[in-house]
Amino acid sequence: MYITPSNYLEMIKMYLYILRINQNILPMRIRKYQAGLQAIRDTKQDVAKLQVNITEYQPKLKLQQIANTQLQQELEIKTKEAEFTE
């Protein structure tokens, strides 16, 4: 295949055109990826905070669970007593 000088210049112009387009697209993609990475970092920090909260609340939840179980048992006893007195 033979390339004429004018064809060669056209290919160079086309290459430069495509290069400019890609040079504009690449920074946009980099910004998107950076924003996504920042969102992942923020989410990771939020999850770490939530995990700390969960570990802090677990003993309180166990105590509340025990208290609720005792309350249920008391209510069952009082319900039976109320049924018996009727």
N, C-alpha and C positions, 0 to 999 in steps of 0.2 A: 504494500500500500504506500502510495506516495502522498506526502503532505506538502501542500504548497505553502509558501511563506504567509500568504493571507490567511489560510486555514490555521496555521500555527499561531498567528497573532489572535485569531478568533478564539482558539482554545485557551490561550493565555488570558484573554479578557474574561472568558467564561470561568476559568479557574479563579481569577481574582474576585469575580462577582460571588461565586460560591464561598470563597474564603471570607469575604466581608459578611455575608449572611451568617456563616457559622461563628464568626467572631462576635456577632451580636447575640446569637442564641446561647453560646457557651456561658457568658456571665449570668444570663437569666437562669440557666439550669443550676449553676453554682449557687446562686442566691436561694433558689428553691431548696436545694439539698441542705444548705446551711440553716435555713429556716426549719426544715424538717428535723435536722439534728438537734437544733435548739429546743424544739418541741419535745423531742425524745428525752433530752436532758432534764427539762422542766418536769416532765411526767415522772421520770425516775426519782427526782427529788420529792415530788408529791407522794409517790408510793412509799418512799422511805419514811416520810413523816407519818403517813397513815399506818405503817407497820409499827412505828413507835407508839402511836395512839392505841393500836390494838393490844399490844403487849401491856400497856399501862391499864387498860380497861378490863383485861381478862380476870384479874383477882376480884375486881368489883363485881363483874358479871357473875362469877361463881358465888359470891356472897349473896347477891340478889337472887340467884337461882335457888339457893338454900332457903332464903327467907320466903320466896314464893312457894316452895314446896311445903314449908311449915304452915304457911297461911292456907294453902289448899287443904292440908290435913285438918287444920282447925275448923275451916268452913265445912268440911265433910262431917266432922263431929257435931258441930252446931246444927247442921241440917238434919242429921239423924235425931238429935235431941228435940229439935222442933217438930219433926214428924212424930216422934214418940209422945210428945205432950199433947198433940192434937187429938 
